[in-house]
Amino acid sequence: MAFLVVSLLLGQQHFAINTDALNLGFMLFIFCVGVEAGPNFFFFFRDGKNYLMLALVMVGSAMLIAMVLGKVFGWDIGLTAGMLAGAMTSTPVLVGAGDTLRHFGLPSDQLAQSLDHLSLGYALTYLVGLVSLIVGARYMPKLQHQDLQTSAQQIARERGLDTDSKRKVYLPVIRAYRVGPELVAWADGKNLRELGIYRQTGCYIERIRRNGILANPDGDAVLQMGDDIALVGYPDAHARLDPSFRNGKEVFDRDLLDMRIVTEEIVVKNHNAVGRRLAQLKLTDHGCFLNRVIRSQIEMPIDDNVVLNKGDVLQVSGDARRVKPWPTASALSPFTAR
């Protein structure tokens, strides 16, 4: 809207702009719109019938009304097209109409007048169209006795966007603990795979030092008295650890804690990944932590039911040995690391 006002003021001073510069500016405008909307454009076609019908009704009714008013009031083609573009707040219609007029074979004086009327009609109705859009969006639901807040919350729950979901605002940390009798009793001879420590604590056992030997445990490892274990997890997960894990004996072992925690931003590109829920990525099976989900520059709530869209950015942290191969191991590759 501000650009339109500035343009009107410049036009009042008979300011002229080069045609090539005008076309370049419009191409950049369309390009930016496409880049912003592109990743989610085809995703919204899952509700294709609704969007298609809405587009057809809006465009068809707008064109019909514009043509009828043009006939009734005797507007020329330039003014009619400008009124249509402004009422729809559609810059592409304005530029398309101008390009069509230039190739219409009109005499030079009539072409100049039509182009002037095109810009005039657009300027006159753009503000009306914009205000009507805002007012309609605000008050139409009330006229139809619809509760937008309730409807939005219902849709959010259906699509895994519950506003109660938590966002992580920190990264995982590494701490080391010595296995005591309480933890051995709790494990009761089960291996790490059977214990499912992450599900119960939110932390992974990344390394074990046993009898002075440092090892990376697999799922078959069994905890023994005196083992020093390196746990990776969010700070709040460490704070919630049952005393049987800590046993009051946090240890400092430089080699045990010497792990490189990395963070990767991974862009969802594969069609096999689009439409899946976060839970299906099985991040926990690969020892990775999901910090953020970014969609169209908006941070989404982290919830297992969030459905992935093309172009979503997943910020994943963990030991470098786990994070780097995760996109391939998840069977959802190719992702693209940024």
N, C-alpha and C positions, 0 to 999 in steps of 0.2 A: 504493500500500500504506500509506503514511504517513497519507493522508487517512482510510482505513478505520479505522486504529488510533485516530486522534483522534476520529472519529465514535463509535466504541465507547465511548471514555472519556466523551464528552459524553452519550451515551445512558445510561450508568450513572448520571449525575447528573440524569437525567430532563429533559435539555435538549430543547426542541421547536423546530422551524423552521417558518416560515410556508410553506404549500403553494405559494403563488404564487412565493415566492423559490426554492423547491425546483425548480419547473418551469422558471423562468428559468435557473437554474444548469445544469440538464440541457440546455436548448436551446443555451446557450453552448458546452457541452461538445461536443455533436453538430456545431455550426457549426464549431468549431475543427478537429475531426477531418476534416470535409468540405473545409475550406480547405486543410489540409495534404495530404490524399490526392487531392484533386480533379484536379490537373493530370495525374497519372499513372494515374488510376483506369482510364480507358478504354484507355490504352496497353497495360496488362497483359492486356487481353482478346485480344491476339494469341496468348496461350497459354490462351485461354478455356476449352477443354475440360478442361484439367488443373485450373484453379482452380474451375470449376463442379463438377466431380466431387469435389474435395477439400471444398468447402463443403457439398455435399449429404451426403457421408458423415459429416462431423463433426457437422453439425446433426442429421441423422437418427439417428445412433447415440446422441448425447447425449440427445435427447428420449426415445428408446426406453428407454434405461437409467434415466432419471429416472422415467418412468411405471411401469416394472416395480418399481423400488425403492419408489416411493410406494405401490403396491398391496401389496407384500410387508410393508412396515413400517407401513402404515396412516397415512401422512402425509396431511395435508390439502392442498388445491390450492396454498395459499400457501407452505407449507414445500417442496413439490415444485418449484414454480417458482423459489423462492429457491435451492434446491440446484442446479438447472440453471444459473441465472445465475452463481452463484459458481464452479461447476466449469468453466464456459466463460470465466470472468473477463470477462463481458459485462455492462456496466452498462446498455446499451439493453434487454436482456432483462429486467433487474430493473425498470426504469421502465415498460416496456411491460406487464409482468405486473401491476404495481401499478395502472396505469390501467385495465386490463381488469377487475381485481377490483372497482374502484370503480363500474364500469358493469355489473356482473354481477347486480345486484339482490339482493345478500345482505343479511340483517338487519344492523343497525348493529353489534351485539356480535360477530357472526360475521365481519363485514368487518374490524373492528378486530383481531380475533385472527388472521385470515388475513394482514393486512398486517404484523403483528408477526412472524408465522412466516416471511413472505417475507424480511424484513430479517435475521432470525436465520439462516435457511438460507443466504442470500448470504454473511453474515459467516463462517459456519462453513466453507464450502467454497471461498471465494475464495483463501485462503492455500494450501490443498491444490492447487487448480487452478493457481495461479501457480507453485508449486514443481514440480509435475508437468510443466508446460510447459517450465521451464528444464532440468530433469533429462532430459526426453525429447529436447529439442533437442540436448543435450550428448552423451548416450550412445546414442541410437537409431542414429545412423550407424555407431558402432563395432559395435553388434550386427549391423548389416546389412553389415559389412565394407566401408564406403564411406569414401573419403578426401575429405573436404569441401574441403580446401585445393586439391587437384588439380582437383576438379570446378569450384570457383569460378574458378580461373585459366583453365580451358578456356572457361567461359562468358564470362569477361571478354574473352578474345581474340576469341571469336565476335562479341561485341557492341561491339567497339572500345573496351574499357575496360582495356587492358593497363596494369598497374601500372608498367611501365618508361617509360611516356610522361612527358614533361617538363611541368612547370607553369611558366608565366611569373610571376615575382614582381616585375617591373619594367615600366616603360613605354618606348616608343620615344623616341629622342633624335635631334636634328638635328646633323649636322656637315658642313663644307664642305671640298672638296678641289680642287686644281688639276690639270687633265688634262695629263699629261706624255707623252713619246714612248712609254713602255712601254704605257700604257693605249690610246693610239691604235693601236699595233701589235697589241695584243690584240683591239681592236674590229675591225680589218681592214675598215673601211668598212661594217660592218653597222649597221643602225639599232637603236634601243633594243628594239623588239619582237623582232627577230631575236636580239639578244644574250641576252635573258632574264636580266637582271642580278639580279633578285630570287632566282631559282632558284639562282644561283651564289654570291650573297653574303648574302642575307637582308636586303638594303637596297633602297630605291626611290630613283630619281633624281626628286626633286620639282621642282627648279628648275635652270636653267642661266643663267649670265651669260656672254654672248659679246660681245666688243667693247663692253663697258659696258652692254649691253642685257640686262635681266632678262626671262626668259621661262619659261613653264610648258611643258615639252616634251611632245609626244605620241609615239606609238610610232614615228613616221617620222623622228624626230630622229637625227642622226648626230653623235657626239662629235668635237670638233676640238681640235687643240693649243691650249693656253692657256685653254680653257673652265674656268670655276669651276662646280662642280656641288654641289648640296645633297643629301646622302644622309640618308634617314630609316630608322632601323632600331634594333633592340635593341642595348644596349651590347656584348654579346658578339659580335654580328654585325660591328660596327665593329672590334672587336679582332681578328677573324679575316680582315679584308680583306687581300687579296693586295697586296704592295707596289706593284704596277702601278696600283692604284686610288689609293693614298695618294701614291705617288711622293715620299714624304718632305716633302710640301708641303701641310699642312693650312692653310687660310686662314680669316681672320675677316672676314666681310662682313655687316654688320648687316642690309642689305636682303635679301641672299640667305638669311639664316638667320631672317628675320622671318616665321615661319609659326606658326599657332595649332594646336598638337597638342591634340586633345580626346579625351575618353573617354566613350563612351555605353554604357549597359547596355540591351540589347535583349532583350525577352521573346518567345520563340517562341510564336505563337498560331495561325498559319495551318496548316490541315491539309496543305497542299502541302509545308510545311517539315518536319512531323513524320514521322519515319522516314527522313529523309535523313541522309547522312553529312556531317561537317564539310567534307570535300574538295569536296562538291558546291556549297557556298556560294560557292566561287571568290573568297574574300577577297583573295587575292593579285592577282587581276585588277583589283580596285578600289582597290589601294593601301592596304588596311586591315590592321591587326594584331589578332589575337585574343589577349587577355591571359588570360581566364578563361572557364570554362564552369561555371556553378553549377546544380546540380540538387537540389531539395528542401533547400536551404541547405548542400549538400555540394559542395565544389570537385572537379570531375572532371579527370582527366588530359587534356591537350590532345593529341589524336591525330586524324589525318585520318579514321580509321575509327570515331570516336565517332558514335553514332546519336542524332539530336536527338529529344527528347521534348517534348510540349506542356508549357509552363511553364518550360522551360530558360531561363536568363539568360546571354546572351553579352555579355562585356565587350570592346568593340572600341575600338581607339585608332587615331589617324592624323590627317592634315591635315583640318581641319574641312570643307574643300570635298569631301573624299572620304567621310568618315564619315557626314555628314548624309544624303546621298542614297543611301547603300549599301543599306539594306533594300529600297528600291524597285528599284534597279538590279540587285539580286540575283535578281529574279523570284520571290522568296519572300515578298514583302510580302502582308498587313500583319504586320509585327512591331510591337511597342510599345516605344518608348523610355521608360526610367524616369528 
